[in-house]
Amino acid sequence: MDRRTRKWFVLTLLGMLALLAAGVLATFTAQEEHCRRGSCSWHGAFASADGRETRDDTIMRDFSFSVVRGDRVPAIDVGDATEV
């Protein structure tokens, strides 16, 4: 599966979860990668799909596809103050 197809698949899956009240559909913009002990996470900006909520220092872990600085990827806010 290529990168674009994977992002579409993840966006569709996240959208379905958000519809099931599992969280708020959003976009995460990757800004800085942090790797430690074989596990990596990205720090970046969060924006809810409706634009009502934004956070500048948000963490996203365990990507199932490759991400580079500046990529905007789908995310779900499940209520954690720092992580999506």
C-alpha positions in Angstrom: 0.0 0.0 0.0 1.5 3.3 -1.0 1.8 6.4 1.4 -1.2 8.2 -0.1 -3.5 5.1 0.1 -2.5 4.5 3.7 -3.3 8.1 4.7 -6.7 7.8 3.0 -7.3 4.6 4.8 -6.4 6.0 8.2 -8.5 9.1 7.6 -11.5 7.0 6.7 -11.0 4.8 9.8 -10.5 7.8 12.1 -13.6 9.4 10.7 -15.7 6.4 11.4 -14.3 6.2 15.0 -15.2 9.9 15.5 -18.7 9.3 14.3 -19.0 6.5 16.9 -18.2 9.2 19.6 -14.7 7.8 20.1 -13.3 11.4 19.9 -13.1 14.5 17.8 -11.8 14.3 14.2 -8.7 16.6 13.8 -5.5 17.2 11.9 -2.0 16.8 13.4 0.9 18.7 11.7 4.2 17.0 12.4 6.9 19.4 13.5 9.6 17.5 15.4 10.4 13.7 15.7 11.6 12.3 19.0 13.0 8.7 19.2 14.0 6.9 22.3 14.6 3.2 23.0 13.3 2.1 19.6 10.0 4.1 19.9 9.4 7.3 18.1 6.8 10.0 18.5 6.1 13.3 16.7 5.5 16.7 18.4 3.4 19.2 16.5 0.3 21.2 16.1 -3.3 19.9 16.6 -6.4 21.4 15.0 -9.9 20.1 15.3 -11.8 19.6 12.1 -14.3 22.3 13.0 -11.5 24.7 13.9 -12.7 25.4 17.4 -9.7 23.8 19.2 -6.0 24.2 18.4 -2.9 23.1 20.4 0.7 23.8 19.5 2.5 21.2 21.7 0.8 17.9 21.0 2.3 14.4 20.8 1.3 11.7 18.3 2.8 8.2 18.6 2.8 5.0 16.7 2.3 6.1 13.1 1.4 3.2 10.8 2.9 5.1 7.8 5.9 7.3 7.2 5.7 10.9 8.2 8.1 13.8 7.5 8.2 17.3 9.0 5.3 19.4 7.8 3.0 16.5 7.0 -0.6 17.0 8.0 -2.2 13.7 9.1 -5.6 12.8 10.4 -6.0 12.4 14.2 -8.6 11.9 16.8 -8.7 13.8 20.1 -9.9 11.5 22.7 -9.6 14.0 25.6 -5.9 13.7 26.5 -4.4 17.2 27.1 -1.2 16.5 25.3 -1.6 13.4 23.1 -3.7 12.5 20.1 
